[in-house]
Amino acid sequence: MGKSKYKRDWSKYDENVITRYKLMFPFYVFEHWWDLLAEENRNARTKYKA
């Protein structure tokens, strides 16, 4: 096999993939889980458990 005719900047490609997944999946939910849970429980009739 010879050299590929396609050239790719893998560092740029990886950066784009990471950005795409950050937009698709909201990781902030896990970073602020306890704050969001406290906010939900503030005026709730039934309290959510962790």
CHARMM internal coordinates of N, CA and C (Angstrom, degrees):
IC EDIT
DIST 1 N 1 CA 1.4619
DIST 1 CA 1 C 1.5248
ANGL 1 N 1 CA 1 C 109.47
DIST 1 C 2 N 1.2777
ANGL 1 CA 1 C 2 N 114.30
DIHE 1 N 1 CA 1 C 2 N 139.86
DIST 2 N 2 CA 1.4524
ANGL 1 C 2 N 2 CA 119.74
DIHE 1 CA 1 C 2 N 2 CA 179.20
DIST 2 CA 2 C 1.5161
ANGL 2 N 2 CA 2 C 111.76
DIHE 1 C 2 N 2 CA 2 C -96.42
DIST 2 C 3 N 1.2892
ANGL 2 CA 2 C 3 N 115.34
DIHE 2 N 2 CA 2 C 3 N -169.67
DIST 3 N 3 CA 1.4613
ANGL 2 C 3 N 3 CA 120.89
DIHE 2 CA 2 C 3 N 3 CA 178.13
DIST 3 CA 3 C 1.5198
ANGL 3 N 3 CA 3 C 109.60
DIHE 2 C 3 N 3 CA 3 C -69.39
DIST 3 C 4 N 1.3088
ANGL 3 CA 3 C 4 N 114.79
DIHE 3 N 3 CA 3 C 4 N 147.66
DIST 4 N 4 CA 1.4582
ANGL 3 C 4 N 4 CA 120.12
DIHE 3 CA 3 C 4 N 4 CA 177.26
DIST 4 CA 4 C 1.5238
ANGL 4 N 4 CA 4 C 109.35
DIHE 3 C 4 N 4 CA 4 C -76.94
DIST 4 C 5 N 1.3157
ANGL 4 CA 4 C 5 N 115.12
DIHE 4 N 4 CA 4 C 5 N 144.70
DIST 5 N 5 CA 1.4606
ANGL 4 C 5 N 5 CA 118.64
DIHE 4 CA 4 C 5 N 5 CA 177.94
DIST 5 CA 5 C 1.5310
ANGL 5 N 5 CA 5 C 111.49
DIHE 4 C 5 N 5 CA 5 C -80.89
DIST 5 C 6 N 1.3391
ANGL 5 CA 5 C 6 N 115.55
DIHE 5 N 5 CA 5 C 6 N -10.59
DIST 6 N 6 CA 1.4528
ANGL 5 C 6 N 6 CA 119.64
DIHE 5 CA 5 C 6 N 6 CA -179.84
DIST 6 CA 6 C 1.5184
ANGL 6 N 6 CA 6 C 109.89
DIHE 5 C 6 N 6 CA 6 C -94.65
DIST 6 C 7 N 1.2972
ANGL 6 CA 6 C 7 N 116.10
DIHE 6 N 6 CA 6 C 7 N 133.42
DIST 7 N 7 CA 1.4631
ANGL 6 C 7 N 7 CA 120.63
DIHE 6 CA 6 C 7 N 7 CA 177.50
DIST 7 CA 7 C 1.5271
ANGL 7 N 7 CA 7 C 107.59
DIHE 6 C 7 N 7 CA 7 C -117.85
DIST 7 C 8 N 1.2885
ANGL 7 CA 7 C 8 N 115.48
DIHE 7 N 7 CA 7 C 8 N 133.70
DIST 8 N 8 CA 1.4519
ANGL 7 C 8 N 8 CA 119.83
DIHE 7 CA 7 C 8 N 8 CA -177.47
DIST 8 CA 8 C 1.5130
ANGL 8 N 8 CA 8 C 108.96
DIHE 7 C 8 N 8 CA 8 C -133.40
DIST 8 C 9 N 1.3157
ANGL 8 CA 8 C 9 N 115.89
DIHE 8 N 8 CA 8 C 9 N 135.83
DIST 9 N 9 CA 1.4591
ANGL 8 C 9 N 9 CA 121.87
DIHE 8 CA 8 C 9 N 9 CA 174.00
DIST 9 CA 9 C 1.5270
ANGL 9 N 9 CA 9 C 106.56
DIHE 8 C 9 N 9 CA 9 C -86.27
DIST 9 C 10 N 1.3320
ANGL 9 CA 9 C 10 N 115.70
DIHE 9 N 9 CA 9 C 10 N 96.61
DIST 10 N 10 CA 1.4632
ANGL 9 C 10 N 10 CA 120.29
DIHE 9 CA 9 C 10 N 10 CA -172.23
DIST 10 CA 10 C 1.5248
ANGL 10 N 10 CA 10 C 112.67
DIHE 9 C 10 N 10 CA 10 C -63.88
DIST 10 C 11 N 1.2996
ANGL 10 CA 10 C 11 N 119.41
DIHE 10 N 10 CA 10 C 11 N -33.38
DIST 11 N 11 CA 1.4657
ANGL 10 C 11 N 11 CA 120.15
DIHE 10 CA 10 C 11 N 11 CA 179.39
DIST 11 CA 11 C 1.5303
ANGL 11 N 11 CA 11 C 110.30
DIHE 10 C 11 N 11 CA 11 C -66.35
DIST 11 C 12 N 1.3229
ANGL 11 CA 11 C 12 N 117.16
DIHE 11 N 11 CA 11 C 12 N -40.04
DIST 12 N 12 CA 1.4657
ANGL 11 C 12 N 12 CA 121.06
DIHE 11 CA 11 C 12 N 12 CA 177.48
DIST 12 CA 12 C 1.5317
ANGL 12 N 12 CA 12 C 110.61
DIHE 11 C 12 N 12 CA 12 C -68.40
DIST 12 C 13 N 1.3247
ANGL 12 CA 12 C 13 N 116.33
DIHE 12 N 12 CA 12 C 13 N -40.17
DIST 13 N 13 CA 1.4592
ANGL 12 C 13 N 13 CA 121.15
DIHE 12 CA 12 C 13 N 13 CA 178.33
DIST 13 CA 13 C 1.5271
ANGL 13 N 13 CA 13 C 110.51
DIHE 12 C 13 N 13 CA 13 C -61.54
DIST 13 C 14 N 1.3471
ANGL 13 CA 13 C 14 N 116.81
DIHE 13 N 13 CA 13 C 14 N -47.03
DIST 14 N 14 CA 1.4621
ANGL 13 C 14 N 14 CA 120.72
DIHE 13 CA 13 C 14 N 14 CA 179.16
DIST 14 CA 14 C 1.5240
ANGL 14 N 14 CA 14 C 111.66
DIHE 13 C 14 N 14 CA 14 C -61.05
DIST 14 C 15 N 1.3047
ANGL 14 CA 14 C 15 N 116.80
DIHE 14 N 14 CA 14 C 15 N -39.93
DIST 15 N 15 CA 1.4649
ANGL 14 C 15 N 15 CA 121.35
DIHE 14 CA 14 C 15 N 15 CA 178.72
DIST 15 CA 15 C 1.5316
ANGL 15 N 15 CA 15 C 110.37
DIHE 14 C 15 N 15 CA 15 C -62.52
DIST 15 C 16 N 1.3194
ANGL 15 CA 15 C 16 N 117.02
DIHE 15 N 15 CA 15 C 16 N -41.13
DIST 16 N 16 CA 1.4641
ANGL 15 C 16 N 16 CA 121.00
DIHE 15 CA 15 C 16 N 16 CA 178.95
DIST 16 CA 16 C 1.5244
ANGL 16 N 16 CA 16 C 112.09
DIHE 15 C 16 N 16 CA 16 C -66.83
DIST 16 C 17 N 1.3240
ANGL 16 CA 16 C 17 N 116.58
DIHE 16 N 16 CA 16 C 17 N -37.90
DIST 17 N 17 CA 1.4675
ANGL 16 C 17 N 17 CA 120.28
DIHE 16 CA 16 C 17 N 17 CA 178.63
DIST 17 CA 17 C 1.5229
ANGL 17 N 17 CA 17 C 110.31
DIHE 16 C 17 N 17 CA 17 C -65.47
DIST 17 C 18 N 1.3207
ANGL 17 CA 17 C 18 N 117.31
DIHE 17 N 17 CA 17 C 18 N -43.77
DIST 18 N 18 CA 1.4579
ANGL 17 C 18 N 18 CA 121.22
DIHE 17 CA 17 C 18 N 18 CA 179.39
DIST 18 CA 18 C 1.5216
ANGL 18 N 18 CA 18 C 110.54
DIHE 17 C 18 N 18 CA 18 C -62.62
DIST 18 C 19 N 1.3198
ANGL 18 CA 18 C 19 N 117.21
DIHE 18 N 18 CA 18 C 19 N -43.24
DIST 19 N 19 CA 1.4665
ANGL 18 C 19 N 19 CA 121.13
DIHE 18 CA 18 C 19 N 19 CA 178.61
DIST 19 CA 19 C 1.5207
ANGL 19 N 19 CA 19 C 110.68
DIHE 18 C 19 N 19 CA 19 C -62.16
DIST 19 C 20 N 1.3193
ANGL 19 CA 19 C 20 N 116.92
DIHE 19 N 19 CA 19 C 20 N -41.08
DIST 20 N 20 CA 1.4617
ANGL 19 C 20 N 20 CA 121.47
DIHE 19 CA 19 C 20 N 20 CA -179.90
DIST 20 CA 20 C 1.5185
ANGL 20 N 20 CA 20 C 110.65
DIHE 19 C 20 N 20 CA 20 C -62.02
DIST 20 C 21 N 1.3378
ANGL 20 CA 20 C 21 N 117.82
DIHE 20 N 20 CA 20 C 21 N -44.67
DIST 21 N 21 CA 1.4593
ANGL 20 C 21 N 21 CA 120.47
DIHE 20 CA 20 C 21 N 21 CA -179.55
DIST 21 CA 21 C 1.5194
ANGL 21 N 21 CA 21 C 112.19
DIHE 20 C 21 N 21 CA 21 C -70.15
DIST 21 C 22 N 1.3139
ANGL 21 CA 21 C 22 N 118.26
DIHE 21 N 21 CA 21 C 22 N -31.63
DIST 22 N 22 CA 1.4653
ANGL 21 C 22 N 22 CA 120.11
DIHE 21 CA 21 C 22 N 22 CA 176.18
DIST 22 CA 22 C 1.5211
ANGL 22 N 22 CA 22 C 110.45
DIHE 21 C 22 N 22 CA 22 C -64.39
DIST 22 C 23 N 1.3103
ANGL 22 CA 22 C 23 N 116.86
DIHE 22 N 22 CA 22 C 23 N -35.60
DIST 23 N 23 CA 1.4576
ANGL 22 C 23 N 23 CA 120.43
DIHE 22 CA 22 C 23 N 23 CA 178.72
DIST 23 CA 23 C 1.5230
ANGL 23 N 23 CA 23 C 111.38
DIHE 22 C 23 N 23 CA 23 C -73.96
DIST 23 C 24 N 1.3191
ANGL 23 CA 23 C 24 N 116.89
DIHE 23 N 23 CA 23 C 24 N -32.94
DIST 24 N 24 CA 1.4576
ANGL 23 C 24 N 24 CA 121.22
DIHE 23 CA 23 C 24 N 24 CA -177.54
DIST 24 CA 24 C 1.5255
ANGL 24 N 24 CA 24 C 112.55
DIHE 23 C 24 N 24 CA 24 C -77.41
DIST 24 C 25 N 1.3204
ANGL 24 CA 24 C 25 N 117.11
DIHE 24 N 24 CA 24 C 25 N -34.73
DIST 25 N 25 CA 1.4573
ANGL 24 C 25 N 25 CA 121.29
DIHE 24 CA 24 C 25 N 25 CA -174.28
DIST 25 CA 25 C 1.5234
ANGL 25 N 25 CA 25 C 109.47
DIHE 24 C 25 N 25 CA 25 C -124.69
DIST 25 C 26 N 1.3360
ANGL 25 CA 25 C 26 N 117.49
DIHE 25 N 25 CA 25 C 26 N 116.73
DIST 26 N 26 CA 1.4756
ANGL 25 C 26 N 26 CA 120.45
DIHE 25 CA 25 C 26 N 26 CA -175.58
DIST 26 CA 26 C 1.5340
ANGL 26 N 26 CA 26 C 112.58
DIHE 25 C 26 N 26 CA 26 C -77.65
DIST 26 C 27 N 1.3300
ANGL 26 CA 26 C 27 N 116.62
DIHE 26 N 26 CA 26 C 27 N 92.88
DIST 27 N 27 CA 1.4548
ANGL 26 C 27 N 27 CA 121.06
DIHE 26 CA 26 C 27 N 27 CA -179.18
DIST 27 CA 27 C 1.5197
ANGL 27 N 27 CA 27 C 112.38
DIHE 26 C 27 N 27 CA 27 C -68.04
DIST 27 C 28 N 1.3331
ANGL 27 CA 27 C 28 N 118.28
DIHE 27 N 27 CA 27 C 28 N -18.67
DIST 28 N 28 CA 1.4562
ANGL 27 C 28 N 28 CA 119.83
DIHE 27 CA 27 C 28 N 28 CA -179.06
DIST 28 CA 28 C 1.5186
ANGL 28 N 28 CA 28 C 111.57
DIHE 27 C 28 N 28 CA 28 C -62.11
DIST 28 C 29 N 1.3359
ANGL 28 CA 28 C 29 N 117.28
DIHE 28 N 28 CA 28 C 29 N -23.77
DIST 29 N 29 CA 1.4625
ANGL 28 C 29 N 29 CA 120.21
DIHE 28 CA 28 C 29 N 29 CA 178.50
DIST 29 CA 29 C 1.5192
ANGL 29 N 29 CA 29 C 109.78
DIHE 28 C 29 N 29 CA 29 C -59.98
DIST 29 C 30 N 1.3192
ANGL 29 CA 29 C 30 N 117.60
DIHE 29 N 29 CA 29 C 30 N -40.87
DIST 30 N 30 CA 1.4552
ANGL 29 C 30 N 30 CA 120.24
DIHE 29 CA 29 C 30 N 30 CA -179.43
DIST 30 CA 30 C 1.5192
ANGL 30 N 30 CA 30 C 112.04
DIHE 29 C 30 N 30 CA 30 C -78.15
DIST 30 C 31 N 1.3180
ANGL 30 CA 30 C 31 N 117.16
DIHE 30 N 30 CA 30 C 31 N -30.53
DIST 31 N 31 CA 1.4556
ANGL 30 C 31 N 31 CA 120.17
DIHE 30 CA 30 C 31 N 31 CA 179.38
DIST 31 CA 31 C 1.5231
ANGL 31 N 31 CA 31 C 111.71
DIHE 30 C 31 N 31 CA 31 C -68.84
DIST 31 C 32 N 1.3062
ANGL 31 CA 31 C 32 N 117.21
DIHE 31 N 31 CA 31 C 32 N -31.59
DIST 32 N 32 CA 1.4726
ANGL 31 C 32 N 32 CA 121.99
DIHE 31 CA 31 C 32 N 32 CA -176.23
DIST 32 CA 32 C 1.5244
ANGL 32 N 32 CA 32 C 111.54
DIHE 31 C 32 N 32 CA 32 C -119.63
DIST 32 C 33 N 1.3258
ANGL 32 CA 32 C 33 N 116.37
DIHE 32 N 32 CA 32 C 33 N 32.67
DIST 33 N 33 CA 1.4617
ANGL 32 C 33 N 33 CA 121.36
DIHE 32 CA 32 C 33 N 33 CA -174.97
DIST 33 CA 33 C 1.5259
ANGL 33 N 33 CA 33 C 112.42
DIHE 32 C 33 N 33 CA 33 C -56.22
DIST 33 C 34 N 1.3267
ANGL 33 CA 33 C 34 N 117.80
DIHE 33 N 33 CA 33 C 34 N -48.30
DIST 34 N 34 CA 1.4701
ANGL 33 C 34 N 34 CA 121.04
DIHE 33 CA 33 C 34 N 34 CA -175.74
DIST 34 CA 34 C 1.5247
ANGL 34 N 34 CA 34 C 111.46
DIHE 33 C 34 N 34 CA 34 C -67.64
DIST 34 C 35 N 1.3152
ANGL 34 CA 34 C 35 N 117.42
DIHE 34 N 34 CA 34 C 35 N -36.33
DIST 35 N 35 CA 1.4626
ANGL 34 C 35 N 35 CA 120.55
DIHE 34 CA 34 C 35 N 35 CA 177.13
DIST 35 CA 35 C 1.5236
ANGL 35 N 35 CA 35 C 111.21
DIHE 34 C 35 N 35 CA 35 C -65.25
DIST 35 C 36 N 1.3279
ANGL 35 CA 35 C 36 N 115.95
DIHE 35 N 35 CA 35 C 36 N -43.88
DIST 36 N 36 CA 1.4618
ANGL 35 C 36 N 36 CA 120.15
DIHE 35 CA 35 C 36 N 36 CA 179.44
DIST 36 CA 36 C 1.5258
ANGL 36 N 36 CA 36 C 111.17
DIHE 35 C 36 N 36 CA 36 C -66.23
DIST 36 C 37 N 1.3338
ANGL 36 CA 36 C 37 N 117.07
DIHE 36 N 36 CA 36 C 37 N -37.80
DIST 37 N 37 CA 1.4522
ANGL 36 C 37 N 37 CA 120.71
DIHE 36 CA 36 C 37 N 37 CA 178.60
DIST 37 CA 37 C 1.5264
ANGL 37 N 37 CA 37 C 110.75
DIHE 36 C 37 N 37 CA 37 C -65.93
DIST 37 C 38 N 1.3235
ANGL 37 CA 37 C 38 N 117.84
DIHE 37 N 37 CA 37 C 38 N -42.50
DIST 38 N 38 CA 1.4602
ANGL 37 C 38 N 38 CA 121.39
DIHE 37 CA 37 C 38 N 38 CA 177.89
DIST 38 CA 38 C 1.5238
ANGL 38 N 38 CA 38 C 110.75
DIHE 37 C 38 N 38 CA 38 C -63.30
DIST 38 C 39 N 1.3221
ANGL 38 CA 38 C 39 N 116.71
DIHE 38 N 38 CA 38 C 39 N -38.50
DIST 39 N 39 CA 1.4662
ANGL 38 C 39 N 39 CA 120.86
DIHE 38 CA 38 C 39 N 39 CA 178.35
DIST 39 CA 39 C 1.5331
ANGL 39 N 39 CA 39 C 111.08
DIHE 38 C 39 N 39 CA 39 C -64.35
DIST 39 C 40 N 1.3201
ANGL 39 CA 39 C 40 N 116.52
DIHE 39 N 39 CA 39 C 40 N -41.61
DIST 40 N 40 CA 1.4640
ANGL 39 C 40 N 40 CA 120.72
DIHE 39 CA 39 C 40 N 40 CA 178.78
DIST 40 CA 40 C 1.5266
ANGL 40 N 40 CA 40 C 111.25
DIHE 39 C 40 N 40 CA 40 C -66.60
DIST 40 C 41 N 1.3198
ANGL 40 CA 40 C 41 N 117.30
DIHE 40 N 40 CA 40 C 41 N -35.92
DIST 41 N 41 CA 1.4600
ANGL 40 C 41 N 41 CA 121.23
DIHE 40 CA 40 C 41 N 41 CA -176.79
DIST 41 CA 41 C 1.5267
ANGL 41 N 41 CA 41 C 113.34
DIHE 40 C 41 N 41 CA 41 C -81.30
DIST 41 C 42 N 1.3054
ANGL 41 CA 41 C 42 N 117.45
DIHE 41 N 41 CA 41 C 42 N -12.33
DIST 42 N 42 CA 1.4640
ANGL 41 C 42 N 42 CA 120.73
DIHE 41 CA 41 C 42 N 42 CA -173.69
DIST 42 CA 42 C 1.5363
ANGL 42 N 42 CA 42 C 111.98
DIHE 41 C 42 N 42 CA 42 C -56.47
DIST 42 C 43 N 1.3053
ANGL 42 CA 42 C 43 N 118.04
DIHE 42 N 42 CA 42 C 43 N -50.38
DIST 43 N 43 CA 1.4706
ANGL 42 C 43 N 43 CA 121.44
DIHE 42 CA 42 C 43 N 43 CA -176.69
DIST 43 CA 43 C 1.5353
ANGL 43 N 43 CA 43 C 112.46
DIHE 42 C 43 N 43 CA 43 C -118.21
DIST 43 C 44 N 1.3079
ANGL 43 CA 43 C 44 N 117.73
DIHE 43 N 43 CA 43 C 44 N 20.12
DIST 44 N 44 CA 1.4543
ANGL 43 C 44 N 44 CA 121.53
DIHE 43 CA 43 C 44 N 44 CA -176.41
DIST 44 CA 44 C 1.5309
ANGL 44 N 44 CA 44 C 110.24
DIHE 43 C 44 N 44 CA 44 C -85.56
DIST 44 C 45 N 1.3209
ANGL 44 CA 44 C 45 N 115.36
DIHE 44 N 44 CA 44 C 45 N 144.71
DIST 45 N 45 CA 1.4655
ANGL 44 C 45 N 45 CA 119.59
DIHE 44 CA 44 C 45 N 45 CA 174.46
DIST 45 CA 45 C 1.5275
ANGL 45 N 45 CA 45 C 110.27
DIHE 44 C 45 N 45 CA 45 C -72.55
DIST 45 C 46 N 1.3013
ANGL 45 CA 45 C 46 N 115.85
DIHE 45 N 45 CA 45 C 46 N -42.20
DIST 46 N 46 CA 1.4621
ANGL 45 C 46 N 46 CA 121.73
DIHE 45 CA 45 C 46 N 46 CA 177.19
DIST 46 CA 46 C 1.5150
ANGL 46 N 46 CA 46 C 107.71
DIHE 45 C 46 N 46 CA 46 C -107.37
DIST 46 C 47 N 1.3095
ANGL 46 CA 46 C 47 N 116.67
DIHE 46 N 46 CA 46 C 47 N 125.12
DIST 47 N 47 CA 1.4558
ANGL 46 C 47 N 47 CA 121.58
DIHE 46 CA 46 C 47 N 47 CA -177.90
DIST 47 CA 47 C 1.5329
ANGL 47 N 47 CA 47 C 110.12
DIHE 46 C 47 N 47 CA 47 C -81.41
DIST 47 C 48 N 1.3120
ANGL 47 CA 47 C 48 N 115.72
DIHE 47 N 47 CA 47 C 48 N 138.06
DIST 48 N 48 CA 1.4555
ANGL 47 C 48 N 48 CA 121.22
DIHE 47 CA 47 C 48 N 48 CA 174.93
DIST 48 CA 48 C 1.5101
ANGL 48 N 48 CA 48 C 109.03
DIHE 47 C 48 N 48 CA 48 C -84.33
DIST 48 C 49 N 1.3316
ANGL 48 CA 48 C 49 N 115.64
DIHE 48 N 48 CA 48 C 49 N 140.74
DIST 49 N 49 CA 1.4568
ANGL 48 C 49 N 49 CA 120.84
DIHE 48 CA 48 C 49 N 49 CA 179.78
DIST 49 CA 49 C 1.5168
ANGL 49 N 49 CA 49 C 109.72
DIHE 48 C 49 N 49 CA 49 C -101.99
DIST 49 C 50 N 1.3124
ANGL 49 CA 49 C 50 N 114.73
DIHE 49 N 49 CA 49 C 50 N 150.25
DIST 50 N 50 CA 1.4787
ANGL 49 C 50 N 50 CA 119.62
DIHE 49 CA 49 C 50 N 50 CA 179.03
DIST 50 CA 50 C 1.5011
ANGL 50 N 50 CA 50 C 111.27
DIHE 49 C 50 N 50 CA 50 C -83.18
END
COOR INIT
IC SEED 1 N 1 CA 1 C
IC BUILD
